[in-house]
Amino acid sequence: METNFIHVQVHNQVAILELDDPSANTLTFHLLQELEQHFLHLEADPGIRGVILIGKGDKFFSGGVNIGMLLTAGRQHNSHFILYAAEVLDYIQSSQLPVVTIINGNITGGGLELALIADYRIAVEGDYNIGFPEVRLGVIPGMGGTQRLARLVGAQRALEMITQGEFISPQKSHAIGLVDQVLPSDAFRQQAISQATDYIHQHASQTPRRAQAFKHFPLLLEKNWIELNIEAGLATISLHSACEQYSALEILLAINELILELRTDDAVYALLIDNRCAQLGCDDSGEQVQLLQRQIAYIFGRISGYARISALAVRAPLSPLAFELALYCDYRLCRSALAQNDALQKINGFSPELERYQDFIPAHNSSEQWAVPIAQLIASGFLKPQDQPAEWLQRFIPPTGAGQAIGYAKLAITQGHTQAVSAALLLERHLQEQLFMSYDSKEGMKAYVEKRKPFFTGA
């Protein structure tokens, strides 16, 4: 995989990821995208037991989010960037691979948020900055920093550090538990890597992992075997039959790349995934079901967490990976002819997303796979007969549909139903607050008073 901002070396079964974006190793979308791609591959490599994060040079681990990028990009991009960064950090923190951060110099803002996801932090002694200066810019740590810091050093200390925006020394960081170890500057990098490697081998899982077969995943996009088309507010991802020769993870990575592209396009209001594969994702992962399920939840979760309505065009009974994709889409639109035959749909009982469809899919007392007649899934409403899915989705797209409000309603439900009621209500109120500032809310209420059809713009 081509890399520009992160260099990877492997020593003694430990991957060392070095951040390299002169002069302060700041965080950008492309750096995080490389970090995500590397980590997904490392997780599936049975020869890797853990990961070390370190900055290039001896002045900066990372100076945080690239402010120049935020100033020149639009609001939609910046909102997506913070969301994406939080997703990547959450995924790495929840990995079974031990992660150690080596703090080799200044570490501020988003750089410190990145360090907080590690299981262990080693810092060099010296006079340099550690802290969260975001309030000086009128913002707050937005990639999980407020929560991770409070859980690490206590709520009061976290409040003082973040609200005052002041920096602390490596020694004080060690005293309050922000870093686990401070080492002398002489031969620091060598000593720190040695100590980090020892930590990883002591804490690495002893369960053997088997490799997944990888090709060069961008080939699926370069050869147009997975295509993206955007027209009149509708984005269509077409999965062609040639995808059948690729592994599940390669399919996931290619879809992921397109979803990330779509989330920055505010002219898209609905997503249609047209699956033309009889077997989406060749079955080479039978002994890595747990890891694959984690990757599915992470990448397909971006579809259910996307503030746009999504639908899967179903042409035939779905393969295991395609069925997982169906669970993360909002609608599953099948050809009417499917209701006329005796086809069976195999269901993966281990998928956590099944809980969302407990009123649509017959319950089963086993976590293993079972089969349900396609006609029964249509009768329950899980599959909706629709021979023209693109035309059907127009109801969610301006000027007919209030695309932003529809997307926010989806988020309130899909992201809120698994949370505590208090957190879900907070999410709902926040989304409603955003909508009250929109043009469409004013247009909708004005049209109601004037007894006419609203003309929505999506703004």
C-alpha positions in Angstrom: 0.0 0.0 0.0 1.3 3.4 -1.0 2.1 5.6 2.0 2.9 9.3 2.4 2.3 10.2 6.0 2.9 7.0 8.0 5.9 4.7 7.8 5.6 1.2 9.0 8.4 -1.1 10.2 8.0 -4.5 11.8 10.5 -5.7 14.5 10.0 -8.7 16.7 6.3 -9.1 15.7 5.6 -5.5 16.6 4.5 -2.9 14.0 6.0 0.6 14.5 3.9 3.3 12.9 5.8 6.6 12.5 3.8 9.8 11.9 5.6 11.9 9.3 4.0 15.2 8.3 6.5 18.0 8.7 7.0 20.0 10.7 4.6 19.1 13.5 3.1 15.8 12.4 -0.3 17.3 12.4 -3.4 15.2 11.8 -5.2 15.5 8.5 -7.9 13.4 6.8 -5.3 11.6 4.6 -3.0 10.8 7.6 -5.9 9.3 9.4 -7.0 7.4 6.3 -3.5 5.8 6.1 -3.6 5.0 9.8 -6.9 3.3 9.4 -5.8 1.3 6.4 -2.6 0.2 8.0 -4.3 -0.9 11.2 -7.0 -2.9 9.4 -4.3 -4.8 7.6 -2.1 -5.3 10.7 -5.1 -6.6 12.7 -5.6 -9.4 10.1 -1.9 -10.3 10.1 -1.1 -13.2 12.4 2.5 -12.2 12.6 1.7 -8.9 14.4 1.3 -9.0 18.2 1.0 -5.2 18.8 1.5 -1.7 17.5 3.7 1.3 18.5 2.8 4.8 17.6 5.6 7.4 17.4 6.3 10.7 15.8 9.1 11.3 13.3 12.0 13.4 14.7 12.6 14.5 18.2 10.4 17.7 18.5 6.8 16.5 17.9 4.8 13.4 18.5 1.9 15.4 17.0 0.9 19.1 17.1 -2.8 18.1 16.8 -5.3 18.7 14.0 -3.9 20.7 11.1 -5.6 24.1 11.6 -4.8 25.2 8.1 -6.8 22.3 6.8 -9.8 23.3 9.0 -9.6 27.0 7.9 -9.6 26.2 4.2 -12.1 23.4 4.2 -15.8 23.8 4.4 -18.1 23.1 7.3 -19.2 19.8 5.9 -15.6 18.6 5.5 -14.7 19.6 9.0 -17.7 17.9 10.5 -16.9 14.8 8.6 -13.2 15.0 9.6 -14.0 15.1 13.3 -16.5 12.2 13.0 -14.0 10.2 11.0 -11.1 10.8 13.4 -13.3 9.8 16.3 -14.3 6.6 14.5 -10.7 5.6 13.7 -9.5 6.3 17.3 -12.4 4.3 18.7 -11.7 1.4 16.4 -8.0 1.2 17.3 -8.7 1.5 21.0 -11.1 -1.4 20.9 -8.6 -3.7 19.1 -7.2 -6.8 20.8 -3.8 -5.7 19.7 -1.9 -3.9 22.5 -1.0 -0.3 21.5 1.8 1.7 23.0 2.3 5.5 22.3 5.9 6.8 22.5 5.8 10.5 23.1 9.0 11.8 21.6 8.2 15.6 21.9 5.4 18.1 21.8 2.0 16.5 22.0 -1.1 18.8 21.9 -4.7 18.7 21.0 -5.6 16.0 18.6 -2.2 14.5 18.9 -2.8 13.9 22.6 -6.2 12.5 21.8 -4.5 10.0 19.6 -2.1 9.1 22.4 -4.9 8.5 24.8 -6.3 5.5 22.9 -3.1 3.6 23.7 -2.9 0.9 26.4 0.5 2.4 27.6 2.3 5.7 27.1 6.0 6.3 27.4 7.3 9.9 27.3 10.8 11.4 26.9 12.0 13.7 29.7 12.4 17.4 28.8 10.8 20.8 28.4 8.0 20.5 25.9 4.2 20.9 25.7 1.6 18.3 26.7 -2.0 19.4 26.8 -5.3 20.5 25.2 -5.2 24.2 24.0 -8.5 23.9 22.0 -10.4 26.4 24.2 -7.9 29.1 23.1 -9.3 28.5 19.5 -13.0 28.5 20.7 -13.4 24.7 20.4 -13.0 21.6 22.5 -11.3 18.3 22.0 -13.7 16.5 19.7 -12.3 13.1 19.0 -13.0 11.6 22.4 -10.5 13.6 24.4 -12.9 15.0 27.0 -14.1 11.5 27.9 -10.8 9.6 27.7 -8.9 12.2 29.7 -11.6 12.3 32.4 -11.5 8.5 32.7 -7.7 8.5 32.9 -6.9 11.3 35.3 -10.3 12.0 36.9 -13.1 14.4 35.9 -11.8 17.4 37.9 -8.2 17.3 36.6 -9.6 16.8 33.1 -11.9 19.9 33.5 -9.0 22.0 34.7 -6.6 21.0 31.9 -9.2 21.5 29.1 -11.0 24.6 30.3 -7.7 26.4 31.1 -6.0 25.2 28.0 -2.6 25.1 29.7 0.3 22.8 29.1 1.9 20.5 31.6 5.3 18.9 31.8 6.2 15.2 31.2 6.9 14.9 35.0 3.5 16.2 36.0 1.9 14.1 33.3 3.4 11.0 34.9 2.4 12.1 38.4 -1.3 12.4 37.5 -1.3 9.2 35.4 -1.5 10.7 32.0 1.7 8.9 30.9 2.9 5.6 32.4 6.7 6.1 32.1 9.2 8.9 31.5 12.6 7.9 30.1 15.9 9.9 29.8 16.5 11.7 26.5 19.7 9.9 25.8 19.0 7.0 23.4 15.3 7.6 24.1 13.9 6.1 20.9 15.8 2.9 21.2 15.0 2.4 24.9 11.3 3.4 24.4 10.8 0.9 21.6 12.5 -1.8 23.6 10.3 -1.2 26.6 7.2 -0.9 24.4 8.0 -4.2 22.7 8.4 -5.9 26.1 5.0 -4.5 27.2 3.3 -5.7 24.0 4.7 -9.2 24.3 3.6 -9.4 28.0 0.0 -8.3 27.1 -0.6 -9.7 23.6 -3.3 -12.3 23.2 -2.0 -15.9 23.1 -4.8 -16.9 20.8 -3.3 -17.7 17.3 -4.7 -15.8 14.4 -4.9 -16.9 10.8 -4.1 -14.6 7.9 -6.6 -13.2 5.4 -5.6 -13.3 1.8 -5.1 -9.8 0.4 -4.7 -8.4 -3.0 -4.3 -4.7 -3.8 -7.8 -3.6 -2.8 -7.9 -0.3 -4.8 -7.9 -2.6 -7.9 -11.6 -3.1 -7.4 -12.1 0.7 -7.9 -9.5 1.1 -10.6 -11.0 -1.7 -12.7 -14.5 -0.3 -12.1 -15.6 -3.6 -10.5 -17.1 -1.3 -7.8 -18.4 1.9 -9.2 -19.8 5.1 -7.8 -22.3 7.3 -9.7 -24.0 10.4 -8.4 -27.0 11.9 -10.1 -29.8 14.2 -8.9 -29.0 13.8 -5.3 -28.8 10.0 -5.4 -25.5 8.1 -5.0 -25.3 4.6 -6.5 -22.6 2.1 -5.6 -22.6 -0.8 -8.0 -21.0 -4.1 -7.0 -20.3 -6.0 -10.2 -20.0 -9.8 -10.5 -16.2 -9.5 -10.9 -16.0 -8.7 -7.1 -16.7 -12.3 -6.4 -13.1 -13.2 -6.6 -12.1 -10.8 -3.8 -12.0 -11.4 -0.1 -14.5 -10.0 2.3 -12.0 -7.5 3.7 -11.1 -6.2 0.3 -14.7 -5.6 -0.5 -15.1 -3.8 2.8 -12.1 -1.6 2.2 -13.3 -0.6 -1.3 -16.9 0.2 0.0 -15.3 2.1 2.9 -13.4 4.4 0.5 -16.5 5.3 -1.4 -18.6 5.9 1.8 -15.9 8.3 3.1 -16.0 10.2 -0.2 -19.8 10.4 -0.1 -19.9 11.8 3.5 -18.2 15.0 2.4 -20.6 15.6 -0.5 -23.5 17.6 0.8 -25.3 17.3 -2.6 -26.1 13.6 -1.9 -29.3 12.8 0.0 -29.8 9.1 -0.6 -27.6 6.0 -1.2 -28.4 3.0 -3.3 -26.1 0.0 -3.2 -26.8 -2.3 -6.2 -25.4 -5.8 -5.5 -25.0 -7.8 -8.6 -22.8 -10.5 -7.0 -24.1 -14.0 -6.4 -21.3 -14.4 -3.8 -20.1 -11.1 -2.4 -16.8 -11.6 -0.7 -15.2 -15.0 -1.3 -15.3 -17.2 1.8 -11.7 -17.2 3.0 -12.3 -16.0 6.5 -14.1 -18.9 8.2 -11.6 -19.1 11.0 -11.6 -15.4 11.6 -15.3 -14.8 12.0 -14.9 -12.6 15.1 -12.3 -10.3 13.5 -14.4 -10.1 10.3 -17.5 -9.3 12.2 -15.6 -6.5 14.0 -14.5 -5.1 10.6 -18.0 -5.4 9.2 -19.5 -3.5 12.1 -16.9 -0.8 11.8 -17.1 -0.2 8.0 -20.8 -1.0 7.4 -21.6 0.9 10.5 -20.6 4.0 8.5 -23.7 3.3 6.4 -26.1 3.1 9.3 -24.4 6.1 10.8 -24.5 8.1 7.6 -27.1 11.0 7.8 -28.7 9.9 4.5 -31.2 7.2 3.7 -29.6 4.0 2.3 -31.1 1.1 0.4 -29.7 -2.2 -0.9 -31.0 -3.5 -4.3 -31.6 -7.2 -3.8 -31.7 -9.3 -6.9 -31.4 -12.8 -5.4 -30.8 -14.5 -2.0 -27.9 -12.8 -0.3 -24.5 -14.3 0.5 -23.3 -13.9 4.1 -21.4 -10.7 3.5 -24.2 -9.2 1.4 -26.7 -10.1 4.1 -24.6 -8.3 6.7 -24.6 -5.3 4.3 -28.4 -5.5 4.1 -28.7 -5.3 7.9 -26.8 -2.0 7.9 -28.9 -0.4 5.2 -32.2 1.3 6.0 -34.2 -0.4 3.3 -33.8 -3.6 1.2 -35.6 -3.3 -2.1 -36.1 -6.6 -4.0 -37.4 -7.5 -7.4 -41.1 -8.5 -7.3 -40.2 -11.8 -8.9 -38.4 -12.9 -5.7 -41.8 -13.1 -4.0 -43.0 -15.7 -6.5 -40.4 -18.4 -5.9 -39.4 -20.7 -3.0 -35.9 -19.2 -2.4 -34.5 -19.3 1.1 -32.4 -16.6 2.7 -29.6 -17.8 5.0 -29.3 -15.6 8.1 -26.1 -15.1 10.2 -27.2 -15.5 13.8 -24.0 -14.0 15.2 -24.7 -10.5 13.8 -25.5 -7.9 16.5 -27.5 -5.9 14.0 -30.2 -8.5 14.0 -31.6 -6.9 17.2 -32.7 -3.9 15.1 -34.9 -6.3 13.0 -36.4 -8.5 15.7 -39.9 -7.6 14.5 -39.1 -8.5 10.9 -36.9 -11.6 11.1 -38.2 -14.7 12.9 -36.4 -15.4 16.2 -34.1 -18.4 16.4 -32.6 -20.0 19.5 -29.2 -20.5 18.0 -26.4 -18.2 17.2 -25.6 -20.3 14.1 -26.9 -19.8 10.6 -30.5 -20.7 9.7 -32.7 -20.1 6.7 -36.0 -18.2 6.2 -38.1 -18.2 3.0 -37.7 -15.0 1.0 -41.5 -14.7 0.8 -41.6 -14.6 4.6 -39.1 -11.7 4.7 -41.2 -9.8 2.2 -44.4 -10.5 4.1 -42.7 -9.2 7.3 -41.5 -6.0 5.6 -37.7 -6.7 5.9 -37.6 -6.9 2.1 -39.8 -4.5 0.1 -40.7 -5.4 -3.5 -39.6 -2.6 -5.7 -38.5 -3.0 -9.3 -37.4 0.7 -9.7 -35.3 1.4 -6.5 -33.7 4.6 -7.9 -37.1 6.1 -8.6 -38.5 4.9 -5.2 -35.7 6.7 -3.4 -36.6 10.1 -4.9 -39.1 10.6 -2.1 -36.1 11.2 0.3 -34.4 13.7 -2.0 -35.1 17.5 -2.4 -37.3 19.1 -3.6 -39.8 16.4 -2.7 -38.1 15.3 0.6 -36.5 17.3 3.3 -33.2 15.4 2.9 -31.4 16.8 5.9 -34.3 16.3 8.3 -34.8 12.7 7.0 -31.2 12.0 7.5 -31.2 13.4 11.0 -34.3 11.4 11.9 -32.5 8.3 10.8 -29.5 9.1 13.0 -31.7 9.8 16.0 -33.1 6.3 15.7 -30.2 4.2 14.5 -27.7 5.8 16.8 -30.0 6.4 19.7 -31.8 3.1 20.1 -28.8 1.4 21.6 -27.9 4.2 24.0 -29.2 5.1 27.4 -32.5 7.1 27.1 -30.8 10.2 28.5 -28.0 10.1 25.9 -30.5 9.3 23.1 -32.7 12.3 24.1 -29.6 14.5 24.1 -28.7 13.4 20.6 -32.3 14.0 19.4 -32.4 17.5 20.9 -29.0 18.4 19.4 -30.1 17.3 15.9 -33.4 19.2 16.2 -31.5 22.3 17.3 -29.4 22.0 14.1 -32.6 21.6 12.0 -34.3 24.7 13.4 -31.4 26.7 12.0 -31.9 25.3 8.5 -33.7 26.8 5.5 -35.8 23.7 5.0 -37.4 23.9 8.4 -38.5 27.5 7.8 -39.7 26.5 4.3 -41.6 23.5 5.6 -43.4 25.5 8.3 -44.1 28.4 5.9 -45.6 26.1 3.3 -47.8 24.5 6.0 -49.2 27.9 7.0 -49.6 28.9 3.3 -51.3 25.6 2.6 -49.0 24.6 -0.3 -46.4 21.9 -1.0 -42.9 22.8 0.4 -40.0 23.1 -2.0 -37.0 21.7 -0.1 -33.4 22.5 -1.0 -31.6 20.2 1.6 -30.0 23.3 3.2 
